[in-house]
């Protein structure tokens, strides 16, 4: 075996630390393809008993586009891939939140500040982005809630919902996803919107999920999460996937219609005992969910049934979000070590986004 093989044992199987089992490094071989093969049958028996999947590991070539984008998050393309936007949520001015929405020219790598959302003197913390069929960028903001940003003119945005359907104040939002009907699904791990004090649900489980209907109604679906984070909808609009970061859990719900979900269940679990867990996510066109595992050096790949099937090794520790270029195998990744935007070539194209659906 090699030192690299030893590292594979440590990272893939941190859950074995409580087992009185000694596995010699020479019994695990990492081939150039990054496929892991176990030689000792005892190892496989332990894996099966512990319900730990032996996911293969790939290490593609990552290409860096831009860096020093404070809190790099929310990569998104407008229709047909004509423009690319993302957010820098950790920008501050005089110690106060002043997050920015950025436009990046992917031909020249030029970064341009497009919008600095604020309300009543309080700056935003924009975190997630999606594009609609009119080329508006919808933003999940931790301090300002749900925003709609014009891509035609700079600094043009609107705060879309301050109250939910019951009249209760909306919480700060982190990520969002359209289904094929144009209904918007959101996570909300923060407390009350600005100017109230900024709180997050990392310890106390008050994180929530919402649905914003085409009629403009914000519906609270469920609360009680420890930092509800990434969110995704399956291609058939039947299943909603929600990330809960500190517990390293992916929760699934059946979608019964706009604002209606049922049958909450644990759909997937991310590996590792690091500080962090599931962040942003995106489906490929084979129905596999690619999840940024913040703090782990990896993206995690799950089958359509929630089986952990692959790990993608990153050249940075804290991947924060992923998004496919339209009709392309290029997967764009944001991260919090260099606060940078990268891309690499995945095995297939991404699931068609709402803005590009016919």
Secondary structure, 3 states (H helix, E strand, C coil): CCHHHHHHHHHHCHHHHHCCCCCCHHHEEECCCCCEEECCHHHHHHHHHCCCCCCEEECCCCEEEECCCCCEEEEEECHHHCCEEEEECCCEECCEECCEEEEEECCCCEEEEEECCEECCEECCEEEEEECCCCCEEEEECCCEEEEECCCCCCCEEEEECECCCCCECECCCEEEECCCCCEEEEECECECCCCCCCECCCCCCEEEEEECCCCCEEEEEEEECCEEEEEECCCCCEEEEEECCCCEEEEEEEEECCEEEEEEEEEECCCCCCCEEEEEEEECCCCEEEEEECCCEEEEECCCCCEEEEEECCCCCEEEEEECCCCCEEEEEECCCCEEEEEECCCCECCCHHHCC
